[in-house]
Amino acid sequence: MPPRRPVRTALAAVAVALLVPAAAACGDAGGLEGAGATPTAAAPDKLWPELTPASSPAFELGEVDTQVIKGVTVPGGDIRAVDPVRVVAKEIAAHPDEYADGKYAETARRMADCGRADEDGSGDSGDRGRERCPVLRAYYRDLTGDGRDDLTLGFRKLPGNLTAVRVYTARGDRLVEVMAYEDAVSGVELAGRSVIIRAPSEVAGYEYRLQWTWDPQQRAMLLTHDEMLRTGDPKRSPRPKSSAAPASPSGSASGR
């Protein structure tokens, strides 16, 4: 969401616009008046022009890494027919050093609690299983612009505060991951062809907002906006240090 200050500014401008004609009607005949001095436009100052422009990035962030999910097919190209739990299970199985034998072993253990509900979807054991299952509700929307739904899912990386966000598209009967990111997430939104992730900042009263947008040339979701925004809440808890990690073994971007 945008900061509130521009909204207040717009409302103030409307109020001034409504008051000016009234003031003119009570005063002079309505002649033009100067608005005061206008700030002089200044071109940006280019720093260190002697530096040779870099031709390659200093860090590999994996912005356009895509991968086919092996062992998962998309029947008839309908991504809604794919089981999200199975997709997450495949990722966990592909990286045992990170999950089963790594610091997110609890996520691997809790996968056994997914899909434990009774056949009719009721029952206490099913409710407990859904609470413990690290896989979050899946969302479907056309993010690639091909007229078909794509899959956005998330799962918790336990123990800890990280949430993994993934986007998948169908190419024929293949499931392809086109975005992967994980962080201490405070909110996720879908808007148009974009996934917007909000995450707490270590600076009190601010948060990060990252926007990933589908790029038809790269055939992947690219990080198109990365900004820090004021939230107006100076008491926000500090950003967990555990989220500041390098790219995960799957090639996905991971935290700041």
N, C-alpha and C positions, 0 to 999 in steps of 0.2 A: 504494500500500500504506500502511496506517496506521502511525504510529510504533510502535516496539517497547515503549516504556515502559508503555502501558496493559496490554499482555500480561503484562509482568513483574509489574505491580501486581495483576492478577487472580490470577496464580499465587501470589503472596505472600499474598493474602487467603484463598485456599483452604488454604494451609499453616497459617495462623493458625487458621482455622476447625477444622481437624483437631486442632490441638494444644490448643485451649482445653478441650474435653471431657476430654482425658487429664489435664490439669492439675487440673481440677475433681475428677476421680475420686480423685486422690492427696491432695487437700486437704480443703476444707470439704464441707458437705453439698450444695452446689450451689445456693446462694441467688443471687438476682439481684445483679449488681454494676454500679455506675455506669461509664459509658464516658468520663467526664471532661467537661470543658467543651465545649459545642457553639458553634461560631462563630455570631455573630449575623448573620442575613441582612440584606443592605443593598441597597436599590434603586439602580439606576444613576443617576448624577448627569447631568442634562441640561445641556449646555453651550450658552451663548449663546442663550437662549430668545428674545431680541429679534430674531434673524435671521429674515428672511422665507424660508420654505421654497422651494427652487428648484422650478420647474415644468417645466423642460426640461433635458436633459443638456448639459454643457459641451463634450463631444467626441462626434463621430459615429464609433462603433466598428463599425457595420454588423452588429450581432448577428443581425438577422433578415433580412438580405439573401439572397434566393433568386433564382435565375435559371435559365431554360430554356437548355439547351445546344443552340445552333443547329447544325444539320447532323448531329446524332446522334439516331437513332430507337431505340426499344426494341421489337424485334419481339415481338408478342404480350404486351407488358408484362413480359417476362422479362429482368430486368436482367443476368442472367448471359450473355445473348447479345450484350451490348455489349462492344466491345473497349476495355479501359482505356487502351491506348496511344493510340487514336484520341481518347479524351476529353481526355487531357493535350495531345495535339497541337492540338486545337481551342482550348484555353485559351492555349497558346503563340502560335498564329496570331492570336488576338484581341488580343494585347498585344505587338506587335513592338517597341515602345519599351522594354519591360521585358526581352524575351528576345532576339530576333534582333539588335536594334540597341542593347540595353541591357546592364546589368551581369550578366545571367544568360544571356549568349549561348552559353556552353558547354552549358547545358541544351538549347538549341535545336539545337546541332550534334550532340549525342549522341543526339538522338531518331532519327537515321538508323541507330543501332546497335540499335534495338529491333526484335525480330521477325526477326533475321538468322539464326536457327538453321536447320539443314537440315530437310527435311520430316519426318524421323523424330525431330527434336529433338536430334540428336547432332551431333558435329563440333566441332573446335577453334574454327572461326570463329564458330559459334553460341555457344559458351561465352564467348568474348571479347566478343561482342555483348551478351550478357546482363549481363556485368560492367559494361560501359560505359553501358548503357541507364539513364537516370535514373529511369525508372518502376519503382516497387517492386511487389511482389506485391500483388494485389488481394484483399480479404476481403469475404465476403458474410454478412450477418446482418440479421434483421428489427429495425431500430432504430426504425421508425415505428409498429409495432404493428398493421400492416394484414395481417399474415400472409404477407407476401412479402418476399423478400430485398432488402436495400438494398446499395449498393456503397460500400465505404470504400477509398480508394486514397491513395497517397502518391507524391511524386516529389521528387528532389533538385534544389535550385536552385543551379546551379554557375556559376562557382567559388564556394566558400564552404562554410558549415556549415549552411545552412538546409534544412529539409525541409517541404514543403507537404503538408498533410493535408486531404483533401476527402471529403465524404459526399454521395452522390447517391441519389435515389429515383426510381421510375418513376410517372408520372401518365399513364395511358393509354399511348400510344406515345412520350411525351415524357420526356426525361431532365432531371431538375431537381436542381440543386445546392442542398443545404440546410445545408451547413456548409463553411466554408473558413478554415483557419488555417495559419500557418507560423511556425516558430521553430527554434532550435537544439535539436532534439528528442533526448531521451535514452531515451524509451520511449513506446509507445502501447498502450492496452488498450481492449477492448470489454467492457462490463459492463451487461447489461440493455439499457436504451434509451440508454445513455451511451457517449461516447467520452472516454477519460481520457488526457491528454497530460502527460508529465513532461518538464521542461526544466531544465537547469542554472541555478543562480542565481549572481550575482556575489558572494554571501556564501558563503564557504567552509563546507562541511558542511551546506548546505541546497539544496533544489531547489524549483522551482515545480511545482504540480500543478493542472491546469485540467481541469474536467469539463464537457463539453458534453452536454446532455440534450434529447431530443426533446420539443417542446412542441406538443400537438395544436391549440391555439388559433392559434399563430403559424405552424404547419406548417413549423417550422424547428428546427434544433438550437440551443439557447440556452446561453450560458455561465452555468451554475448554480453553479459553485464555482471559486474562484481563490484558492489558498492557498500559503503557503511552509511546507515541512516539513523537518525535520531528517533528514539521511541518515546521520549518524554518520561521514562521510568528510570530515575537515577539509582534505584535500589535493586536493579537486576543483578542476579548472582553472577560471579565471574565465569568466563568461558572455561569449561573443563580442559585441563592440560592434555588429557588423553586424546582429544580430537585433533591435536596438531601432530599428524602422522604423515609419512610419505605415501605415495601411491601404493595401493594394495597389490598383492601378487597377481590379481586378475587384470591389472592394468587400469583399474578404476581410480578416479581422483578421490582423495581421502582427506577431508578436513583441511584447515588452513595451517 
